[in-house]
Each structure stands twice: as structure tokens, then as C-alpha cells.
Amino acid sequence: MNEDRFAKTPKPPYYAVIFTNQLNSDDGSYGETADRMVELAQTMPGFLGVESTRDETGLGITVSYWQDEKSIANWKANGEHIEARRGGNEKWYEHYELRVAKIERAYDGPR
């Protein structure tokens, strides 16, 4: 198991932004942009971690973890992030769903 793929989050409560998407195309710039967004998010106050995966059909799930809703709002308002979302809407995504959840309990295993 590669533990580097798991976010190291604090004890709850904290928030998760769950972004599920289906790529419809990639002109070669999607991966670079996605990597940049992770790099940028890591510099934002309140960022706690991220976990992301994509299958061979282009379905991807990224969960980013945040200290509070204000931190999420600041991330959403970031200019570079706004431009990346525009690119997603205009050229990369066939469909996406975004959900924000408050984490009340968390545990890991096996024990």
C-alpha cells in the first residue's frame, strides 16, 4: 500500500469537498492543470490534504479536505482556480458533481 495517497487529516470536525467528474476529452493540458491545482491548493490557508483517483474510462474522484467553510470559499474565489474551472466546463468535463460535507467522525484500519 502506498500511504502517500492518503491525506493526513486532523481529528474531526473538518470539511471535505468531493469532486466527481467524467472527462470527455483531454487536449494534453488537463493533467498539468490538475497537478497545478493540487500544488496551489496546498498553499491555501485551511487546506488539510487531498486524495484523487481516475479510472481508465476517465471517471475521476478528488476529495480535498479543509479546516472550515471559509477556507473552501477562499479556494473557490482564487483566480487561478476560477480559470481552471472554466477550462473544465469548456473543454474537459462531460459531467461533474461537487459535494461539500462536514466530517464528524473518521477512523482508519485495519486494526
C-alpha positions as CSV (number, residue, x, y, z in Angstrom):
1,M,0.0,0.0,0.0
2,N,1.2,3.5,-0.8
3,E,0.3,5.6,2.2
4,D,1.3,8.8,0.4
5,R,-2.0,8.5,-1.4
6,F,-4.0,9.1,1.8
7,A,-4.4,12.6,3.2
8,K,-3.2,13.1,6.7
9,T,-6.2,14.8,8.3
10,P,-6.6,16.1,11.9
11,K,-9.3,14.9,14.3
12,P,-12.8,16.0,13.2
13,P,-14.6,18.2,12.6
14,Y,-13.3,19.4,9.3
15,Y,-14.8,19.6,5.7
16,A,-14.4,17.6,2.5
17,V,-15.0,18.8,-1.0
18,I,-15.9,15.8,-3.1
19,F,-15.4,16.4,-6.8
20,T,-16.6,13.6,-9.1
21,N,-16.1,14.1,-12.8
22,Q,-16.2,12.4,-16.2
23,L,-13.7,13.6,-18.8
24,N,-14.9,14.0,-22.3
25,S,-11.6,14.9,-23.8
26,D,-8.1,15.9,-22.9
27,D,-6.0,18.1,-25.1
28,G,-3.0,17.2,-23.0
29,S,-3.4,20.2,-20.7
30,Y,-5.8,18.5,-18.2
31,G,-3.2,16.6,-16.2
32,E,-0.9,19.6,-16.0
33,T,-3.8,21.8,-14.8
34,A,-5.0,19.2,-12.2
35,D,-1.4,18.9,-10.8
36,R,-1.2,22.7,-10.6
37,M,-4.5,23.0,-8.8
38,V,-3.2,20.5,-6.1
39,E,0.0,22.5,-5.8
40,L,-1.9,25.7,-5.5
41,A,-4.5,24.3,-3.0
42,Q,-1.6,23.2,-0.8
43,T,-0.6,26.9,-0.4
44,M,-4.1,28.0,0.7
45,P,-4.9,28.7,4.4
46,G,-7.1,25.9,5.8
47,F,-6.0,23.2,3.3
48,L,-5.6,19.9,5.1
49,G,-5.0,17.3,2.3
50,V,-6.2,15.7,-0.9
51,E,-6.9,12.2,-2.3
52,S,-7.5,11.7,-6.0
53,T,-8.0,8.8,-8.5
54,R,-9.1,8.3,-12.1
55,D,-10.1,5.1,-13.9
56,E,-9.5,4.0,-17.5
57,T,-12.9,5.4,-18.6
58,G,-12.0,8.9,-17.5
59,L,-14.1,8.9,-14.3
60,G,-12.2,10.8,-11.6
61,I,-12.9,11.5,-7.9
62,T,-10.9,14.1,-6.0
63,V,-11.6,14.7,-2.3
64,S,-9.9,17.8,-0.8
65,Y,-10.0,18.4,2.9
66,W,-10.4,21.8,4.5
67,Q,-10.4,23.3,8.0
68,D,-13.6,25.2,7.6
69,E,-16.2,26.6,5.1
70,K,-14.3,29.9,4.9
71,S,-11.2,28.1,3.6
72,I,-13.3,26.4,1.0
73,A,-14.9,29.7,-0.1
74,N,-11.4,31.3,-0.3
75,W,-10.2,28.4,-2.5
76,K,-13.3,28.8,-4.8
77,A,-12.5,32.5,-5.1
78,N,-8.9,32.0,-6.1
79,G,-8.3,33.5,-9.6
80,E,-6.2,30.7,-10.9
81,H,-8.7,28.1,-9.6
82,I,-11.6,30.1,-11.3
83,E,-9.7,29.8,-14.6
84,A,-9.1,26.1,-14.2
85,R,-12.8,25.6,-13.5
86,R,-13.6,27.5,-16.7
87,G,-11.3,25.1,-18.6
88,G,-13.1,22.2,-17.1
89,N,-16.5,23.5,-18.1
90,E,-15.5,24.5,-21.6
91,K,-13.3,21.6,-22.7
92,W,-12.6,18.7,-20.3
93,Y,-15.7,17.6,-18.5
94,E,-18.7,15.7,-19.9
95,H,-20.3,16.0,-16.4
96,Y,-19.3,16.7,-12.8
97,E,-20.8,16.8,-9.4
98,L,-19.4,18.6,-6.4
99,R,-20.4,18.0,-2.9
100,V,-19.3,19.6,0.4
101,A,-19.5,17.5,3.6
102,K,-18.7,18.1,7.2
103,I,-16.6,15.3,8.6
104,E,-17.9,14.4,12.1
105,R,-16.1,11.1,12.6
106,A,-13.0,9.5,11.0
107,Y,-11.1,6.3,11.6
108,D,-8.6,4.0,9.7
109,G,-7.6,0.4,9.7
110,P,-7.1,-2.4,9.6
111,R,-6.7,-2.7,13.3
